[in-house]
Amino acid sequence: MSKESVPASAGWLLDDFSIGDIFFASPTTQFRARGGADTLTAYQPATRDAVQALFARAAQHNITDAVMFGLVPFDSANPASLTIPARYQQALVPERQAPQDTPASGQRRDAAADTQRPKVMSRKPVPAPEVYGDMVRKALDLFAQGDVKKIVLSRAMDVVLDRPIDYERLLPDLLARNAHGYTFAVPAWGLTATSSHQADDAAHTSDTAAPAPSGTMVGASPELLVRREGNRIYVNPLAGSIGRHSDPDVDRARKEGLAISEKDLREHSYVVNDIVRILRTYCDELDVPDGPSVIGTDALWHLSTYITGTLRDPEVTALDLSCALHPTPAICGHPTDLAFGHIRDLEQFEREYFAGLVGWQRANGDGEWALSLRCALQTGDRNLRLYAGAGTVAGSDPDSEIAETATKMETFMRAIS
């Protein structure tokens, strides 16, 4: 039981995808694994001991060249969902086709295809947009007091569809929308319908029949947190964004405006400076660009800084370093500890795996961990909770933050309905 061969001509590894299966694709590599009774799982905080114990169990089950896939929650003290499948496939990604309804293209998809997609039966914002606006105003009051400089505030949308999700349609659409990102469908273990706070006493491991997942986190994140290859690490924080536009001239003007936006550059600097401060404790060499570049998805332009480094200690794994950086100011705020506390006070729902980590890792510590953004949690076959967040700093406008989070959630909605 181990890695399975894949034909050189293989396309996307998505055939017969079902709940409990695993898919993860970076800009260059894709993984696919099927769920089953021989899948090993753990639902507990993602400590080094927990990860090593899971790989030790894989060795006992004669799983060679094992790969662990995982979801780490926003609050990493809560249980993570870790999975080692008995068999998996790995292949290069095929050429991606752009979706036909991107803001930059202005095109719409074929009407016949719409009849095969789920229809939205209901939407319920959590909280209502005006309440989210009030949260932003409370954050602005906190900034005026001077102790905290940035708070990332999120909201959700509970969606009920008229039919089960078809992952063989959804995932290719997400892949096309974010060709340079990280597309995933990873099972979540043990979540309740109310709060992951209740999960502290529910940690489990499974050596035999894997339990049915309580949900699936599915999405297309634009943001790599850490990739490790041997002693080399790669980190790509994003912070500061603006929606794209179907008019090429307006779209270009937005991109150019983002590159010089004082508010967005300030927000980006909080993230990069904090990440670099932590990385210097782990790396002998660190290459940090003088300033950010602008990169795009189908829906948004982002400020991006690509950082590379050399680990001082080769025993530090990709997940170790990711957990040391998490939560970054990009998805929490600055200073992080103060922002984290304010998020707990201001937000009216549990983030659970949203704005956490999603990725994979080998026993030697190599792997990739992205931030779980532009995503949704599926529970049941027709229920979804969509998530989005926006970085709030002094000078932020509540209406603009409402619009930004709506744009981020619509990226997912366009893919599914």
C-alpha positions in Angstrom: 0.0 0.0 0.0 1.6 3.2 -1.1 1.9 5.6 -4.0 0.1 4.4 -7.2 1.4 5.0 -10.7 -0.3 7.6 -12.9 -0.2 7.6 -16.7 1.9 10.5 -18.1 -1.1 11.7 -20.0 -3.4 11.9 -16.9 -5.5 15.0 -16.6 -7.0 16.1 -13.4 -7.3 13.1 -10.9 -11.0 13.7 -10.1 -12.9 10.7 -11.5 -15.6 9.3 -9.2 -14.7 11.8 -6.5 -16.9 11.2 -3.3 -17.1 12.4 0.3 -14.1 11.1 2.2 -11.8 11.3 -0.8 -8.9 13.8 -0.8 -7.7 16.2 -3.5 -5.0 18.8 -3.2 -3.4 20.7 -6.1 -0.6 23.3 -6.0 0.4 25.3 -9.1 2.5 22.4 -10.3 1.5 19.1 -8.5 -1.7 17.3 -7.7 -2.6 14.6 -5.2 -5.6 12.3 -5.1 -6.6 9.7 -2.6 -9.7 7.6 -2.0 -11.3 7.2 1.4 -11.8 3.7 2.8 -11.6 1.4 5.8 -7.8 1.4 5.5 -7.4 5.1 5.8 -5.7 6.3 9.0 -7.0 9.4 10.7 -6.4 11.5 13.8 -8.5 14.3 15.3 -6.3 16.1 17.8 -4.1 19.2 17.9 -1.4 19.1 15.2 1.6 18.8 17.5 4.8 17.3 16.3 4.2 14.2 18.6 0.7 13.7 17.0 2.1 13.9 13.5 5.0 11.5 14.3 2.6 9.1 15.9 0.4 9.1 12.8 3.3 8.3 10.5 4.4 5.6 12.9 1.0 4.0 12.6 1.3 4.2 8.8 4.6 2.3 9.0 3.0 -0.4 11.2 0.3 -0.8 8.5 3.0 -1.1 5.8 2.1 2.1 4.1 5.3 3.1 2.3 6.1 6.6 1.1 3.2 7.8 3.2 1.7 11.3 2.7 -0.4 13.0 5.4 -3.1 15.4 4.4 -4.5 17.8 7.0 -6.7 20.6 8.1 -5.4 22.7 11.1 -8.0 25.1 12.6 -7.7 28.9 12.9 -7.2 28.3 16.6 -4.5 25.7 16.4 -5.1 24.6 20.1 -8.2 22.9 18.8 -8.2 19.5 17.1 -6.8 19.2 13.5 -8.1 16.7 11.0 -5.1 14.6 9.9 -5.4 11.7 7.3 -3.0 9.2 5.8 -4.6 7.2 3.0 -3.4 3.7 2.3 -3.0 4.6 -1.4 -2.6 7.9 -3.2 -1.8 9.3 -6.7 0.5 12.2 -7.5 1.0 13.8 -10.9 1.9 17.1 -12.6 -1.1 19.4 -13.1 -2.5 19.6 -16.7 -2.9 22.8 -18.5 -5.7 24.9 -16.9 -8.5 26.5 -18.9 -9.8 29.8 -17.7 -13.5 29.9 -16.6 -15.8 31.7 -18.9 -17.3 34.1 -16.4 -14.3 35.8 -14.9 -14.6 39.5 -14.2 -11.5 40.1 -16.4 -13.0 38.3 -19.4 -16.6 39.5 -19.2 -17.7 36.2 -20.8 -20.6 34.0 -19.5 -20.7 30.3 -19.4 -22.9 28.2 -21.7 -26.6 28.3 -20.6 -26.9 24.5 -21.1 -24.2 24.0 -18.5 -26.3 25.9 -15.9 -29.0 23.3 -16.0 -26.6 20.7 -14.7 -25.4 22.9 -11.7 -27.0 23.0 -8.3 -29.4 25.8 -7.6 -29.3 27.8 -4.4 -32.4 27.2 -2.4 -31.5 29.5 0.5 -28.8 31.8 1.7 -28.3 33.0 5.3 -25.6 35.5 6.1 -23.7 35.0 9.4 -23.9 37.7 10.6 -26.0 40.1 8.5 -23.9 42.5 6.4 -24.9 45.5 8.5 -23.8 43.7 11.6 -20.5 42.9 10.0 -20.2 46.7 9.2 -20.7 47.4 12.9 -17.9 44.9 13.7 -15.6 47.0 11.4 -16.7 50.2 13.2 -15.8 48.6 16.6 -12.4 47.7 15.2 -11.9 51.3 14.1 -12.6 52.4 17.6 -10.0 49.9 18.9 -7.4 51.3 16.4 -8.0 54.8 17.7 -7.0 53.5 21.2 -3.6 52.6 19.8 -3.0 49.1 21.0 -3.9 47.2 17.9 -3.1 48.2 14.3 -5.0 45.5 12.2 -7.8 43.1 12.8 -9.0 40.6 10.2 -12.7 40.2 10.6 -14.6 37.4 8.8 -18.2 36.4 8.1 -20.0 33.4 6.7 -22.9 32.4 4.5 -25.0 29.3 5.1 -26.2 27.9 1.7 -28.6 25.1 1.0 -28.6 23.7 -2.6 -31.3 21.8 -4.4 -29.1 18.8 -5.1 -25.8 17.2 -3.9 -22.5 18.9 -4.9 -20.8 17.3 -7.9 -17.1 17.6 -7.1 -16.2 16.5 -10.6 -17.7 19.8 -11.8 -16.9 22.0 -8.8 -13.2 21.2 -8.5 -12.2 21.8 -12.1 -14.0 25.2 -12.0 -12.1 26.2 -8.8 -8.9 25.0 -10.5 -9.5 27.2 -13.5 -10.3 30.2 -11.3 -7.1 30.2 -9.4 -4.4 28.7 -11.6 -1.6 29.9 -9.4 -3.3 28.8 -6.1 -4.0 25.8 -4.0 -7.3 23.9 -4.7 -8.4 21.3 -2.1 -11.1 19.0 -0.9 -10.1 17.4 2.4 -12.2 15.5 4.9 -12.9 17.1 8.3 -13.2 14.7 11.3 -15.2 15.1 14.4 -16.6 18.6 14.0 -19.9 19.3 15.6 -22.7 21.4 14.1 -22.1 24.1 16.7 -18.6 24.7 17.9 -15.1 23.2 17.8 -14.7 24.3 21.4 -16.7 21.2 22.3 -14.2 19.0 20.6 -11.4 19.1 23.3 -12.6 15.9 24.8 -13.3 14.2 21.5 -9.7 13.6 20.2 -9.5 10.3 18.4 -7.3 8.2 16.2 -8.4 5.4 14.0 -6.3 2.4 13.1 -9.0 0.3 11.5 -12.2 1.5 9.8 -12.0 5.3 9.2 -15.0 7.1 10.6 -17.3 8.9 8.1 -16.1 12.5 7.9 -18.3 15.1 9.6 -17.6 17.4 6.6 -15.4 18.4 3.8 -13.4 21.6 3.4 -13.3 22.6 -0.2 -11.8 25.7 -1.8 -9.2 27.4 -3.8 -6.8 29.4 -1.7 -4.5 32.0 -3.3 -2.0 31.9 -0.5 0.9 29.5 0.3 2.1 29.7 3.9 5.0 27.3 3.7 6.5 24.9 1.3 9.6 22.9 2.4 11.9 21.0 0.1 14.8 19.6 2.1 16.3 22.6 4.0 14.8 25.2 1.6 11.6 26.9 2.5 9.2 29.1 0.5 6.7 31.5 2.0 4.3 33.7 0.0 2.1 36.0 2.2 -0.7 38.0 0.6 -2.3 41.0 2.2 -4.1 44.0 0.6 -6.5 43.3 -2.2 -9.1 44.9 -4.6 -11.8 43.4 -6.7 -11.2 42.9 -10.4 -13.4 44.4 -13.2 -14.6 43.2 -16.6 -13.4 46.4 -18.3 -9.7 45.9 -19.1 -8.9 49.5 -18.6 -10.6 49.7 -15.2 -9.1 46.4 -14.2 -5.6 47.7 -15.0 -6.2 50.9 -13.1 -7.3 48.9 -10.1 -4.1 46.8 -10.3 -1.9 49.9 -10.6 -3.8 51.6 -7.8 -3.3 48.7 -5.4 0.4 48.8 -6.0 0.6 52.3 -4.6 -2.2 52.2 -2.0 -0.9 53.5 1.3 -3.6 51.6 3.3 -2.9 48.3 1.5 0.9 48.7 1.6 0.7 49.4 5.3 -1.5 46.3 5.8 0.9 44.2 3.7 3.9 45.4 5.7 2.4 44.2 9.0 2.2 40.7 7.6 5.6 40.6 6.0 7.5 42.1 8.9 6.0 39.7 11.4 6.6 36.7 9.2 10.2 37.7 8.6 10.8 38.3 12.3 9.7 34.7 13.0 11.5 33.2 10.0 14.8 34.7 11.2 14.7 32.5 14.3 14.5 29.4 12.0 16.6 30.3 9.0 20.3 31.0 8.4 19.6 32.7 5.0 16.5 34.6 4.1 15.7 36.4 0.8 13.0 39.0 1.2 12.1 41.3 -1.8 12.2 45.1 -1.2 8.5 45.4 -1.8 5.4 43.5 -2.9 4.3 42.6 -6.4 0.7 42.4 -7.5 -0.8 39.0 -8.5 -4.3 38.2 -9.6 -7.0 35.5 -9.3 -10.2 35.6 -11.4 -11.9 37.9 -8.8 -9.2 39.8 -7.0 -5.8 41.5 -7.2 -3.5 40.9 -4.3 -0.2 42.4 -2.9 2.2 39.5 -2.7 5.7 39.0 -1.3 7.6 35.8 -2.2 10.2 34.8 0.5 12.8 32.1 0.4 15.1 30.8 3.0 17.4 28.0 4.3 16.5 26.2 7.5 19.0 26.2 10.3 17.6 22.9 11.7 16.7 20.3 9.1 14.4 18.6 11.6 11.9 21.5 11.4 9.1 20.2 9.2 6.8 22.2 6.8 4.0 21.9 9.4 6.3 22.9 12.3 7.2 26.1 10.6 3.6 26.7 9.4 2.4 26.4 13.0 5.1 28.7 14.2 3.9 31.4 11.7 0.1 30.7 12.2 -2.0 32.7 12.6 -0.2 35.4 10.5 -1.4 39.0 10.5 -2.8 38.2 7.0 -5.7 36.2 8.6 -5.6 37.5 12.2 -4.2 41.0 12.6 -1.3 42.9 14.3 -0.1 42.5 17.0 -1.3 39.0 16.5 -2.1 38.1 20.1 -4.2 41.2 20.7 -6.0 40.8 17.3 -6.8 37.2 18.1 -8.5 38.2 21.4 -10.5 40.9 19.6 -11.6 38.4 16.9 -13.0 36.1 19.6 -14.9 39.1 21.1 -16.2 40.5 17.8 -17.0 37.6 15.5 -20.3 35.8 16.1 -19.4 32.3 14.8 -16.6 29.7 15.0 -14.1 29.9 12.2 -13.1 26.2 12.8 -11.0 25.3 9.7 -11.5 28.6 7.9 -8.3 30.7 7.9 -6.5 27.7 9.2 -4.0 25.5 7.3 -4.6 22.9 4.6 -2.0 20.8 2.9 0.2 17.8 2.9 3.4 16.4 4.3 5.7 13.5 4.0 7.4 11.7 7.0 10.7 13.5 6.2 9.0 16.9 6.8 8.7 18.0 3.2 5.3 19.4 2.3 3.1 22.3 1.4 0.7 24.2 3.7 -1.6 26.9 2.4 -4.1 29.1 4.2 -7.7 27.7 4.0 -9.3 30.7 2.2 -11.9 31.1 -0.5 -13.5 28.0 0.8 -16.6 26.3 2.3 -17.4 23.6 4.7 -19.8 21.0 3.3 -21.9 19.1 5.9 -24.5 16.7 4.5 -24.8 16.5 0.8 -26.5 19.9 0.1 -25.4 22.2 2.9 -22.4 24.6 2.7 -21.0 27.3 5.0 -19.0 29.8 2.9 -16.4 32.0 4.5 -14.6 35.3 3.8 -12.5 37.8 5.7 -11.0 41.2 5.2 -8.1 43.0 6.8 -9.3 46.1 8.8 -6.8 48.9 9.6 -7.2 52.5 10.5 -8.8 54.2 7.5 -10.8 51.1 6.5 -14.3 51.8 5.2 -17.1 49.4 6.6 -18.9 49.4 3.3 -15.7 48.5 1.4 -15.0 45.6 3.8 -18.6 44.3 3.3 -18.1 44.5 -0.5 -14.6 42.8 -0.3 -15.9 39.8 1.7 -18.9 39.5 -0.6 -16.6 39.4 -3.6 -14.5 36.6 -2.0 -17.6 34.5 -1.3 -18.9 35.0 -4.8 -15.8 33.4 -6.2 -17.0 30.2 -4.7 -20.6 30.7 -5.5 -19.8 31.3 -9.2 -18.0 27.9 -9.2 -20.9 26.0 -7.7 -24.1 27.5 -9.0 
